[in-house]
Amino acid sequence: MYLTFRDNQCWYKHVFLRTLVFLLCCRGHLTGIVKTEKSITAVFGLDVTLPCYYQAQEEEKVSQVVWSKKSSSGLSIQIAILNTEYGAYVSPAYTGRVKEKSPLNAEDGTIILKNAAQADEGTYQCRVNTFPAGNFEAELILKVLVPPLPTLNVGPQLKEGEGKSLAASCTAEGNPAPTVTWETKVFGTNHTNTAMHPRSTSVTNEFYVVPTRSMNGKSLTCVVSHPGFQIEKRISHVLDVAYISDISIEGHEEGWFAGKEGATLKCICDGNPTPQFKWSRLNVSLPKDVKLEGNTLIFQSTLSQEDEGTYMCQATNPVSSRQKSVTVSISESQPKKVDVVSISLVSVAVVTVILLVILVITVLLVNRHHKRRTKRLSEKIEELSTLSREASRRRLNSTTASTDTRMQLEESIHLRNHPDSLRDPSLSSMMGEECDRRSYSTLTTVRETETQTELLSTVPDEDVKEENEDLVEKDEQIEEKDQDQIDRDGTGGIENQPFIKQGMTHFYQENGTLRAKPSTNGIYINGRGHLV
C-alpha cells in the first residue's frame, strides 16, 4: 500500500498531535497530585467534610474543581463546580446541602455535605483542572453510619410458680449492625434475633427468667453498642413479679382473759400486688364491737367469754389466695405475769455477789497462808542461826582449852626435866609454830561454821532442815576428832613418854577437856612457851 504525500502529511500531523497529548498528560501526572482520603465515615443526620487538596507547581494555575458521584450503573452525577473566577455551582439535587469550605483558596477544593443520609453512601470523585498542566483527579468512598434507636419491650406479667417466661426484649436497628446485651443480677437466659434490611440491620435480644419473689424489684438493663455512639446506650427496666407469701396470725400469744382491753389480731401476709384481707369467725359472726383496719382485727371493748372462738383470716391478690385460722380462749382471771427481766437482773446480781465473796475469802486465805509460812520460815532461820552460833562457840572453847592445856602440860614437863630448855630458841619456836597452827585450824573451822549459818537463812525450809542436820553431824565428827586428838596427845602418849605421865598428875579430865589441878605453884606457861 502506497501513501501519497498528502496522506503522509496527515499521518505525521496525527502522530504529532498524539505525541503532544501524551507528553502533556505525562507532564501533568508528574507535576501535580490531588490529596484526599480513601474512605470517610459519616453519621446519619450529621454534616460530613469531603477533602480535596492540590499542590500547584511553578507557573501552574488551578482553574476549577469539579465534584461528582458514581452511581450504581457506573455513570457520574455532577455535584458541584468550584471555579476561581465564577464561584461555586451546585447541581439542583444537592442545592442547600453542599457548601464550599475555602472559597478564596483555589488549591483547596474541599466541600461540606450537610445532613448525611444513607443515600449519600458511594464513591465520590474530585477532579482538579489546571493550566497548563492539565487535569488531575482522586476518589474517596463515603460510608454513612446509621445509629440505632434502641427500644425495650416488657414481656407479659411475671408470676411466681410459672415456668420460663419472657421478662423483656430489646431491639436496635442500624448500619452497621448494632450489638445488644443485658446487664442484671437476675439469673436468666437470652436469645438474639437478627434481621437484614437494604440499608440497615435490626437486632433483637430477648431475656427469659423463671419468676421468683426474690426477682421482684430487681433491675434489668439493655446495653446497645454501635460505632455511631460515643458511649453505649442503656435502657433499664425494673422486674415486676406477682406473688403471695404464706400467712400467719399474731396477737393472741400472751393469753386473753375477761376484762382485757385493747386486744387485737394481726394477719401477716406479704404479696405483690398487696393482698386484701378478710376476717371471719367459724360458725359464728364476728363480735359487734370489732373493727377491721387493713390486716388487723381490733376489739374495741373489753373481752368477755362471748369473744371466744375460731377466727379466720383470708388474704387474696391476683396471683392466689391464702387463709389461716386461730382459736382464741378467754380465761376468767388475769394470769400472773412473770417479769423475766427482773428475775434475770436479780439472778445476775446474786451470782455477782457470791463470786465477789468467794474472791475476797480466797484472797484472805492466801494472804494468811503466806504470812504463816513466812513467820515459820523466819523462826526456823533464827533457831538454826542460834544453834549454829552456839555450836561454833562450844567448838571454839573446847578447842582453845584443849590446846592450852596440852601446851601447858608439855611445857611444864619439859621445863622440869630440862630446865635449860627455856633458853633454847629452837624449842620455843617449834612450840609457838605448833600453837599457831592449831589456833589457825580452830579459827578456820569457826569461820566455815558462821558462813554456813548465814547461807542457811537464804534457803527454803526443807533445805534449811537438811543443812542443819548435816551441820550437827559435822559438829559431832569434829568433836570426836578433837577428843581423839586430845586422847592421843594427852593420854595416849603417856605410856611412851614417862615425863608426860608424870606431868599428867597435875591435871584432870572433864568432859573431854584437861583442866589443871589446884596448886600453890605460881608458874604458868602460855601458848608461846614464855614464863610468866
FIGU-949262 format. One record per residue: x, y, z of N, C-alpha, C in turn; residue in one letter. Coordinates in steps of 0.05 Angstrom, whole numbers, plus 5000, padded with zeros to 4 digits. Each point is the difference from the previous one (the first is absolute). Layout:
<rs>
XYZXYZXYZa/...
</rs>
This chain:
<rs>
501749765000498350245000501850255000m/499450174983501650254996498350245009y/501450185014498650245009501050244984l/498250184994500750254986501350195020t/501150214988501350205018498050125019f/497750064989497950125017499249815023r/499849754992499349805021502249995021d/502550014991502349995019499950245018n/499450224989499950255016497849985022q/497849894992497849975021500949805021c/501449794991500849795019501950115021w/502050164989501950125019498750205019y/498150144989498650195017498549865022k/498849784993498549845020501949895022h/502249904992502049895019501050225018v/500550244988501050225017498050085021f/497550024992498050085020499749795022l/500149754993499849795021502450015019r/502350064988502550015017499850245019t/499050234989499750245017498149955023l/497849874994498049945022501349815020v/501549814991501249815018502050145018f/501650184988502050145016498650185021l/497950134992498650175019498849845023l/498949774992498949835022502249905018c/502249924989502249915017501150225017c/500250244988501050235015498150075023r/497349974994498150065021500149805023g/500449754994500149805021502650035016h/501950114989502550035014500150255017l/498450204993500250255013498050055022t/497749855001497950065020498749745011g/499350015026498749785013497650115016i/497749884997497650075015499949845026v/499950135023500049875026497249995011k/499249765008497449965012500149755018t/497749915010499949765017498849774983e/501049755007499049774986497149945008k/499450035027497449945010499350195023s/497550095000499050175021497449895010i/499750015027497649905013498450235011t/497550024993498250215010497849875017a/498950175018497949915017497350114989v/498149835000497450074989498950255014f/499350214982498850245010502150215008g/502649954998502050195006501550094975l/501450225001501650104978502649854997d/500949974975502549864994501750174981v/502650005003501850154984501449824980t/499950084974501449844979502450164991l/502549915008502450154994501049964972p/501350224989501349994974502050224998c/502749944999502150195000501849954975y/501150234990501949984977502350195005y/502549904997502350175003501050094972q/499550254994500850104973503050054998a/501149954976502850044994500450294990q/502550064995500750274989498750034973e/499050254995498750074974497649824994e/498849895022497649834997497750135016e/497649994988497750135011497749815000k/498449995023497649845002497750174991v/498649904979497750154989497449935014s/499549745005497649925014500249715011q/498149935019499949745011497149904996v/499849754990497449884994499649755018v/497750005014499249775017497849854986w/500249735001498049834989499849745015s/497749864997499649745014499349794980k/501349765004499449784982497549855009k/498249954982497649865006500549704998s/498049845008500249714999500349904971s/499050164980500249924972502750084988s/501750145015502650074989500150294990g/497850144997499950284991500850195022l/501150234992500850205020497850225001s/499250065024498050215005501550245011i/499850224985501450245009498750125025q/501750085019499050115025500550305001i/502550094995500650285002502550064984a/500150264990502450104986501050255015i/502550005007501250225015501950144981l/499250244991501750154980501250245014n/502550054994501550225013498950274991t/498850024976499050264990497050035004e/498549794996497150025000498749895026y/501649895018498949915025499149714999g/498249925018499249735003497249964987a/499849764987497549924988499249735012y/497649975011499049755012497649914984v/500049744994497849894984497450005016s/497750024987497550025014499549785020p/500949764995499549775019501450055027a/502150175001501550045024499850295010y/498150154989499850285008499350025030t/501550175014499650035029501549805017g/501249794988501449795015503050014996r/500950144979502950004994501050295004v/502350035013501150265005503149984996k/501150224987502950014996501350085026e/502249855007501350055026501750254999k/501750034978501850244998499750124973s/498150194997499550124973502450164989p/501650125017502250164992502649854994l/500049745005502449844996499549804977n/501250064977499549834976501149725003a/502249975016501249745003498549825020e/498150115014498449845019497249974989d/499449764990497449954988498249845019g/500450025026498449855019497150115001t/498049815002497250085003498949875025i/497850125010498649895024497249914991i/499449745006497449894994498449995026l/497850155000498350035024498049785002k/499349935026497849815006500349744984n/502249865006500649764985497749805002a/499449874978497949795000501249744988a/498549795004501049744990500350004970q/498350164986500350024970502550134992a/501450145017502550134993502449814999d/499649765009502249814999500849954970e/502649964996501049954973502850104996g/500950014973502650084993499950284988t/501650195011500150284991502750054986y/499850184978502450064985500550305001q/502650085006500850285000501950044976c/499350174981501750044976500950305000r/502750044999501150275000501050074972v/499050224989500850104974502150225003n/502449954989502250195002500950094972t/501450224999501250104975502950075006f/501849914984499749844976500349705004p/500249915027500649725005497849814992a/497550095002497849824992498349945024g/498749764999498149925020501149775018n/499250025026500949795019497549935017f/499849755008497649915015500849795021e/498149975019500349805022497249925009a/499849765012497549905009500049935030e/497750015012499649925028497349865002l/499849835021497649855005498750115025i/497450064999498650105023498149795011l/500349955027498349825013498350155021k/497549945002498250145018499149805022v/500750075025499149845023497350085008l/498349815004497350055010499849905029v/500350185020499849915028497249905006p/499949795015497349885005498650165022p/497449985000498350115021498849775016l/501449915021499249755014497350045014p/498549795001497550005015499849755017t/498850025024499749785018497049945003l/499349754996497249925002499749805023n/498250065018499549845024498349764992v/500849765011498449764994497549995017g/498549784998497549975016500650005030p/497950035016500250005029501449755010q/502150045016501449775012498649925025l/499649745003498649895024501749785012k/500350015026501549795014498649734997e/501649804994498949734997499749924971g/500150194981499949944972502849914990e/500049884977502549914989501650234987g/501649934980501650194985498350214987k/500550265006498450224990501850214988s/498850154980501550224988499850255019l/502450095009500050235018499950264983a/501750024979500050244983501649944975a/499650174979501549984975501050274993s/502450014988501350264992500749984970c/499150214985500450004971501650254992t/501949974982501550234989500649944971a/499550214983500549984971501950214991e/502049934985501950194991501849894978g/501950174992501949934979502850105009n/501949825005499749704999498349895023p/499949745001498349875021501050075028a/498150095017500850065028500449745016p/501150045025500449785019498150055024t/498449805007498150035021500649785021v/500450095026500549825022498350085024t/500249845022498550055024501950025024w/499350185019501450025026497949975022e/500449805017498149955022501249805020t/499050015025500849815020498049775002k/498150004982497949795000501049774982v/499649765009500849774984497949964978f/501049974975498249954977501649934975g/498649964979501249944974499050204979t/501650044979499250184978500349874973n/498550114981500049904973500050244981h/501750004979500350224982499049934972t/498450194989499049974972501150234983n/500849954975501150204982498450004974t/499350254991498550034975501550204982a/500549924975501550174981498050174984m/500750264996498550184983501850124979h/498950134979501750104978502250185010p/499550185018502050195009500649985030r/499049805014500449985029499649715009s/500649955026499749745012498650035027t/498049845005498450015025500849765017s/500650065026500849805020498150015023v/498949775008498149985022501149795020t/500250085026501049815021497849975021n/499249745005497949945019501249875025e/499050085023501049905026497849845014f/500649755007498049825012500949935029y/498049985018500549935028497849805009v/500749875023498049845014499250175024v/497650125000499350205020500049905029p/501350155018499949965029499750275013t/499149995026499550255014502650155005r/502349865000502650145005500750184976s/498849954976500650174977498450265000m/497950015016498350245000501650255008n/499950204983501450255006502850014990g/501049784989502850004989500150144973k/502450114993500350154976501049824977s/498950054976500849874976500750214979l/502550024991501050224983500849894972t/499050134979500749944973502350194992c/502249894990502450154992500449974970v/500150234985500250004971502650144993v/501749874985502650104990499950034970s/501250234990500050054971502350204993h/501249974977502250194993499050294999p/497450044996499050284999499650125027g/500349845022499750105027502750075012f/500250235013502450055015500149845026q/497649965012499849835024497649814995i/500049795015497949804997497350115009e/497949914987497350075007498949795019k/498650095022498949825020497150065005r/498449795002497250025007499549805022i/498950105023499649835023497149955005s/499549775011497249915007500149865027h/498050065017499849875026498049774998v/500949775007498349764998497750025020l/497749914991497650005016498949715001d/500449875023499249725003497749985019v/497849894992497749975017500349755016a/499450025027500249775018498450065025y/499649795015498750035027501449805018i/500650095025501549845019498149845018s/501249855018498449855020498850205020d/498049915014498550185018500349905029i/500050195019500149945028498450215015s/499249935026498450185016501550055026i/500150255009501450085025498150155017e/500650015027498550165019498749845023g/499949744998498749845021502049835016h/502550054997502049835012500150025031e/499550245010500250045029497749895016e/497949924987497649895014498050225007g/497549964992497950205005498449925024w/498950205014498449965024497750204999f/498049945015497650185002500850265012a/499250224986500750275010502450124986g/501449844983502350114986499150224980k/501650214998499550224983502050024977e/499250104977501850054978501049744987g/498449795000500849754987499850024970a/502049894986500150014970500949744989t/499249944976501049784984501150114974l/502649944994501350114976500649784981k/499250034975500449814979502550084984c/502049834999502650064986500149844974i/500150154978500249874974501150214980c/502249934986501350184981499349904972d/499850194982499449934972500350234981g/500149954974500150204979498049914978n/497950164996499250245014499249945030p/499750225016499449975028497349855003t/500049795016497549855002497950155016p/497449934996497850105015499249795022q/499350115024499649825023497050005008f/499149765008497249975009500049825025k/498550095021499849855025497249885003w/500049765013497549875006500449815025s/497749925012500249825023498449754993r/501249775006498949744992497349965013l/497949944984497349935008498650235015n/501350225005498850235014500950254986v/498350215001500850254989502050145019s/501450204989501950155016498650165022l/501350055022498850165021499350284989p/498050125012499050264990501950235004k/501749985021501750225006502849984988d/500449834980502749974987500050184976v/502550084992500450184977502449904984k/499850004973502149914983501550244988l/502650015006501850214989502349864985e/499850004973502049874984500149705006g/502249905011500249725007499649945029n/499050205016499749975029497150005008t/499349815018497349995012500250115028l/498650225006500250145025497449965016i/500449915026497749975018499850275016f/497950154994499850275011499250005030q/498649805010499149985028501649785014s/499749995027501349795015499049734992t/501849805003499349734992498149875020l/498549814989498249845017500049724989s/498649825014499949724992498749974973q/498350194992498649994974501950044977e/502450115005501950054978501749764993d/499649775014501549764993499149894973e/501849854988499349874975502449974982g/499549904976502149964980499850224979t/502050174999500150234981501749924976y/499050084976501349934975500750254984m/502450024990500950224983500649894972c/499050154980500449924972501350234985q/502349954986501550204984499849924971a/499350194983499649944972501250224982t/501449924978500950184979499749864974n/500650134977499649884974501449744996p/502149955015501649754996498649765013v/499250035025498849785015498750105025s/499149815017498750075025501149825022s/500350125025501049855023498150055023r/499849805018498350035024501249865024q/499450105024501149905025498050045022k/499849805018498150035023501449965026s/498950115021501149985027497749995020v/500249835020498049965021500750175024t/498250175008500450195022498449905025v/501449965022498849935026500350235019s/497950065015500050225019499649895028i/502050045018499849915027498550205018s/499149915023498450175017501650215015e/502549935007501750195014502650054985s/501350215007502550074987502349835010q/501449874983502249835009502350175011p/501449895019502350155012502250014979k/501150244999502250044981502749965015k/501749884986502649965011501950204986v/501150165018501950214989502749874995d/500449914976502549864994502450185002v/499650254993502350195001500950045029v/498050045018500750045028501449765012s/498849764994501349755010502849974990i/500450074975502749984988501950195014s/499150245005501850205013500749915029l/497949905015500549915027502049765000v/499649824981501849774999502850084994s/500350184982502750104994501350145024v/498450165015501050135023500949815022a/498349795005500749805020502649854993v/500149924975502449854991502550185002v/499750254994502350195002500950035029t/498050035019500850035028501449745010v/498949774993501349755009502849984989i/500450074975502749994989501950195014l/499050245007501750195014500849905027l/498049885015500649895027502149784998v/499649824981502049794996502750114994i/500150204983502650124993501350135025l/498550145016501250135024501049795020v/498349795005500949795018502549864990i/500149954974502449884988502550175005t/499750264995502350185003500950005029v/498150015020500750005028501449755008l/499049774991501249745007502949984989l/500350084976502649994987501950195015v/499150245007501750195015500849885027n/498149885014500549895026502049774998r/499649834980501849784996502950104996h/500350204983502750114994501250125026h/498450135016501150125025501049785019k/498349795003500849785018502649874990r/500049954975502449874989502550185003r/499750254996502350195003500950015029t/498049995019500750015028501549755008k/499049764991501449755007502849994988r/500350104976502650014988501950185015l/499050235010501750185015500949875027s/498149875013500649875025502149784997e/499649844979501949784994502850114994k/500150224985502650114993501350115025i/498550135018501150115025501049785018e/498349795001500849775017502649874990e/500049964974502549884988502450185004l/499650264997502250185004501150005028s/498149995020500849995028501549745006t/498849774991501449755005502749994988l/500250114975502650004986502050165015s/499250245010501950175015500849875026r/498149875015500749865025502049774995e/499449854978501849784994502850104993a/500150224986502650114993501550095024s/498550135019501450095025500949765016r/498449795002500949765015502549884988r/500049974974502449894988502450175004r/499650274998502350185004501049985028l/498349995020500849995028501549745006n/498749784990501249745006502749974986s/500250104976502549984985502250175013t/499250245008502050185012500949895027t/498149905016500749895027501949764997a/499249824982501749764997502750074990s/500150204982502650074989501850135022t/498850185016501550135021501049805021d/498149815006500749805021502449834991t/499749914974502249834990502650165000r/499950254992502550154998501150055028m/498350055020501050045027501249755011q/498749774994501149755010502749944988l/500250034974502549934987502250195009e/499450265002502050195008500949955029e/498049935017500749965028501749765004s/499349784987501649765002502850044988i/500050144978502650044986501850185017h/498950195013501650185017501049865024l/498449825011500949865023502349814994r/499849864979502149814992502450154988n/499450214986502250154987499750295007h/501250085021499850285009501250194980p/501949914985501350184981498550034975d/497749864997498550024975498850274996s/499550155022498950264996501950184986l/502549945001502050174987500549914972r/498849774992500549904973498150144980d/501050174982498250144982498649814981p/501249784990498849824981497649865011s/500249925026497749875012497750185004l/500650255008497850195003498750064974s/501550024978498950064974498249784991s/500949755005498449774991497349995015m/500150065026497549995015498250234991m/501150234994498350224991498749944973g/501549874982498849944974497849805002e/500449805019497949805004497450135010e/500350195019497650135011498750174979c/501650144984498850174978498549834981d/501149774993498749824980497349915010r/499949925026497549905011498050235003r/500950235008498250235002498850074973s/501750004980499050064972498049794991y/500449745007498149794992497350055014s/500250085026497550055015498550244989t/501450224994498750234989498749944973l/501449854984498949934973497449845003t/500049825020497549845004497750185009t/500650205017498050185010498950174977v/501850104983499150174977498349844981r/500749754994498449834982497249965012e/499949965026497449965013498350244998t/501150245005498450254998499150054972e/501749944980499250044972497749824993t/500149755009497849814995497450095013q/500350135024497650105014498750224984t/501650184989498850224984498749904975e/501149804987498849894976497349865007l/499849895024497549865007497650195000l/500450255006497850195002498850074973s/501349924978499050074973498849774985t/499849775012499049764986497249945012v/498449844986497349925009500249835025p/497649945012499849845025501349734997d/499349864979501049734996503150004998e/501050194984502950014997501450075026d/498850195016501150085026500149775019v/497949844999499849765018502249814993k/500349944974502149814992502850105007e/500450264995502650125005500650005030e/498050045016500450005029500849725010n/498749804989500749735008502949934992e/500850094976502849964991501950145019d/499250255008501850165017500449875028l/497849905011500149875026501849754998v/499649844978501749774996502950074998e/500550224985502850094997501250085026k/498450145017501050095026500749775018d/498349794998500649765016502549874991e/500449994973502549884990502450165009q/499750275000502350175008500649965030i/497949985016500449965029501449735005e/499049794985501349745004502950014991e/500650154979502750024990501750155020k/498950215012501650155021500549835024d/497949845007500349825024502249794995q/499949904975502149804993502750135001d/500250254990502650135000500950055028q/498150085017500850045029500949745012i/498649794994500749745012502849924990d/500550054974502649924990502250185012r/499550265002502050185010500349995030d/497649965014500050035029500649745014g/498549794992500149755014501349784985t/499450004972501149784984503049995000g/501350245003502950004999501349985027g/498449965021501249995027501649755003i/499049794988501449745004502850014987e/500250164978502650014986501850225010n/498950205014501650225010499750025031q/501949915015499750005029499850285012p/501250194986499950275012497250124996f/498649914979497250104997498349875021i/500449755005498549865021500350135026k/502450095007500450135025498650275000q/500050144977498750264999497049995002g/498849784991497149975000499049975028m/501749965020499149995028499050265010t/500750224985499250275008497550094986h/498649824983497650084985497949795004f/497650074995497849815000498250054975y/498649804991498450014976497150045007q/498750194987497250075004498650064973e/498049814993498650044974501950034977n/502049834999501850004978502150225001g/500250145022501850235003501849965024t/502650044996502049995022500050265015l/499749985026500050245016502149975022r/501450215007502250005021498949975028a/501449825015499249975028501050235017k/498550075020500950235017502849945011p/501750214999502849975009500950275011s/502049985018501250255011502250114983t/500649854979502150104981498950234984n/501450224999499050244986501150034972g/501249784989501150024973497949914980i/499750164977498149944979501450034973y/499749804984501350014974497850044979i/500150234984497950054980500649854974n/498350054979500349854975502550054986g/501450225006502550074986502549885014r/499549885024502349885014501550205016g/498950235007501450205016499349965029h/501850065017499749975029498850255011l/497849985014498750245011500249985031v/
</rs>
